[in-house]
Amino acid sequence: MNTINNKNKAEIVIIGGGVAGCTAAIALSGHYNVVLIDKLAAPVARVGECLPPAARRIFRRLGLPNNWAQDGAGQVSAINSMGIQSYWGSDRVQIADHLRNPDGFGWHLDRQAFEVYLRKTALERGVQARWPAKLHSAHYEQQRWHITAVDDMAENGREVHHIEARLVIDASGRSSHFARKADVARQIQDKLISCWAVLPDKEDHKLSTISAAANGWWYSSALPGNRRVLAFQTDADLVDRAALRSTSGYLDLAQDNPQISTLLERVDGAIDYRGTVAANSSCLEQFAGPQWVALGDAAMSFDPLSSQGMYNAMAGAMQLTELIQQTQVLADNNFKNLDLFNTTYTQQMNSIWQQYLRHKDLFYRQERRWLGEVFWRRRG
């Protein structure tokens, strides 16, 4: 097999072409030379489709058009989020809508289409893409990071990318590939998993639904294209993993929940069960090191109850962009600002993490109906 070696220099290398990495790349592209690396040739379908109304401010700051969710063929990749109805702490429904929100409505996204759009925008803004290319090695020498990323599936043989950069942003998701190579450990707070499916949407309203259950909680939300996502959150050791390998086993879990079982009774089409993914709360033991930082899920991952995963990734990317510019950490011979940059970024991330933990604990403790069950005792 032929091996093709490519060598590049960049001011910033971003590992991970998801929401966090692409948002950072777009925000930074007007000021710095940016290389964006991702192991996937194209985004894949993922659970997590909610953006709150405040995300509209980020879109404006990025200069994204109002019709970003429409393609030339008339297909729509996002619909307005009207709000949420919850059965939490009580059998009575509580509704929180966006009708009076000064930012307007939020969005329910086709997550895969949204990430495709962000990648396309990054390329249009001059970001250099290296995908598919998996991070192979990283070493720090003479105040530069030397990154090697490998594409073993290239048409003309094995393609190796050697990139020298002044700053690395790890936006590789929960796996935090770069931080792990820097020997930074990850603290995992719980065993939460999300079991999810996509089904036809037969609901008259477009409110999302949260409904607590004895061993976890259910979530459902409309998606573009008259579809609906359905997800059950529980701890990995509280369910029979064999039951989660099939659609029928997954649907059996819903029968004891009146809101979700009623929803499923109205479905007359195929249910596409996608399996389970990690949904735990976790964070790196350090968010920054010598000329590198972690961003988005790579830095900290949130319980889906917060509905803040994508928004935190985007807001974090904007905050990081501002800090890079304010400290001028990439200016020539300005390495004295590295300590200020790392200290400030670490303080910002610690503040976000502590505030998140307080809010998460507060919301879980509002549900008191199943205090004797293991899932709720762990969060009581």
Secondary structure as the mmCIF struct_conf table of DSSP 4:
data_model
#
loop_
_struct_conf.conf_type_id
_struct_conf.id
_struct_conf.beg_label_comp_id
_struct_conf.beg_label_asym_id
_struct_conf.beg_label_seq_id
_struct_conf.end_label_comp_id
_struct_conf.end_label_asym_id
_struct_conf.end_label_seq_id
STRN STRN1 THR A 3 ILE A 15
BEND BEND1 GLY A 18 GLY A 18
HELX_RH_AL_P HELX_RH_AL_P1 VAL A 19 SER A 29
TURN_TY1_P TURN_TY1_P1 GLY A 30 HIS A 31
BEND BEND2 TYR A 32 TYR A 32
STRN STRN2 VAL A 34 ILE A 37
BEND BEND3 LYS A 39 ALA A 42
BEND BEND4 VAL A 47 VAL A 47
STRN STRN3 CYS A 50 LEU A 51
TURN_TY1_P TURN_TY1_P2 PRO A 53 ALA A 54
HELX_RH_AL_P HELX_RH_AL_P2 ALA A 55 LEU A 62
TURN_TY1_P TURN_TY1_P3 GLY A 63 GLY A 63
TURN_TY1_P TURN_TY1_P4 ASN A 66 ALA A 69
STRN STRN4 GLN A 70 GLN A 70
TURN_TY1_P TURN_TY1_P5 GLY A 72 ALA A 73
BEND BEND5 GLY A 74 GLY A 74
STRN STRN5 VAL A 76 VAL A 76
BEND BEND6 SER A 77 SER A 77
STRN STRN6 ALA A 78 SER A 81
STRN STRN7 GLY A 83 TYR A 87
BEND BEND7 GLY A 89 ARG A 92
STRN STRN8 GLN A 94 ASP A 97
BEND BEND8 HIS A 98 HIS A 98
TURN_TY1_P TURN_TY1_P6 LEU A 99 ARG A 100
TURN_TY1_P TURN_TY1_P7 PRO A 102 ASP A 103
STRN STRN9 GLY A 106 LEU A 109
HELX_RH_AL_P HELX_RH_AL_P3 ARG A 111 GLU A 124
TURN_TY1_P TURN_TY1_P8 ARG A 125 GLY A 126
HELX_LH_PP_P HELX_LH_PP_P1 VAL A 127 VAL A 127
STRN STRN10 GLN A 128 ARG A 130
BEND BEND9 PRO A 132 PRO A 132
STRN STRN11 LYS A 134 GLU A 141
TURN_TY1_P TURN_TY1_P9 GLN A 142 GLN A 143
STRN STRN12 ARG A 144 ASP A 151
TURN_TY1_P TURN_TY1_P10 ASP A 152 MET A 153
TURN_TY1_P TURN_TY1_P11 GLU A 155 ASN A 156
BEND BEND10 GLY A 157 GLY A 157
STRN STRN13 ARG A 158 ASP A 170
HELX_RH_3T_P HELX_RH_3T_P1 GLY A 173 SER A 175
HELX_RH_AL_P HELX_RH_AL_P4 HIS A 177 LYS A 181
TURN_TY1_P TURN_TY1_P12 ALA A 182 ASP A 183
STRN STRN14 ARG A 186 ILE A 188
STRN STRN15 LEU A 192 PRO A 200
BEND BEND11 ASP A 204 HIS A 205
STRN STRN16 SER A 208 ALA A 213
TURN_TY1_P TURN_TY1_P13 ALA A 214 ASN A 215
STRN STRN17 GLY A 216 LEU A 223
TURN_TY1_P TURN_TY1_P14 PRO A 224 ASN A 226
STRN STRN18 ARG A 227 ASP A 235
HELX_RH_3T_P HELX_RH_3T_P2 ALA A 236 LEU A 238
BEND BEND12 VAL A 239 VAL A 239
HELX_RH_3T_P HELX_RH_3T_P3 ARG A 241 ARG A 245
BEND BEND13 SER A 246 SER A 246
HELX_RH_AL_P HELX_RH_AL_P5 THR A 247 ASP A 252
HELX_RH_3T_P HELX_RH_3T_P4 LEU A 253 ASP A 256
HELX_RH_AL_P HELX_RH_AL_P6 PRO A 258 GLU A 265
TURN_TY1_P TURN_TY1_P15 ARG A 266 ARG A 266
BEND BEND14 GLY A 269 GLY A 269
STRN STRN19 ASP A 272 ALA A 278
STRN STRN20 SER A 282 LEU A 284
BEND BEND15 GLU A 285 GLU A 285
BEND BEND16 PHE A 287 PHE A 287
STRN STRN21 ALA A 288 GLY A 289
TURN_TY1_P TURN_TY1_P16 PRO A 290 GLN A 291
STRN STRN22 TRP A 292 ALA A 294
HELX_RH_3T_P HELX_RH_3T_P5 GLY A 296 ALA A 298
TURN_TY1_P TURN_TY1_P17 ALA A 299 ALA A 299
STRN STRN23 MET A 300 SER A 301
HELX_RH_3T_P HELX_RH_3T_P6 PRO A 304 SER A 306
HELX_RH_AL_P HELX_RH_AL_P7 GLY A 309 THR A 327
TURN_TY1_P TURN_TY1_P18 GLN A 328 LEU A 330
BEND BEND17 ALA A 331 ALA A 331
TURN_TY1_P TURN_TY1_P19 ASP A 332 ASN A 333
HELX_RH_3T_P HELX_RH_3T_P7 PHE A 335 ASN A 337
HELX_RH_AL_P HELX_RH_AL_P8 LEU A 338 TYR A 364
TURN_TY1_P TURN_TY1_P20 ARG A 365 GLN A 366
TURN_TY1_P TURN_TY1_P21 ARG A 369 GLY A 372
BEND BEND18 GLU A 373 GLU A 373
HELX_RH_AL_P HELX_RH_AL_P9 VAL A 374 ARG A 377
TURN_TY1_P TURN_TY1_P22 ARG A 378 ARG A 379
#
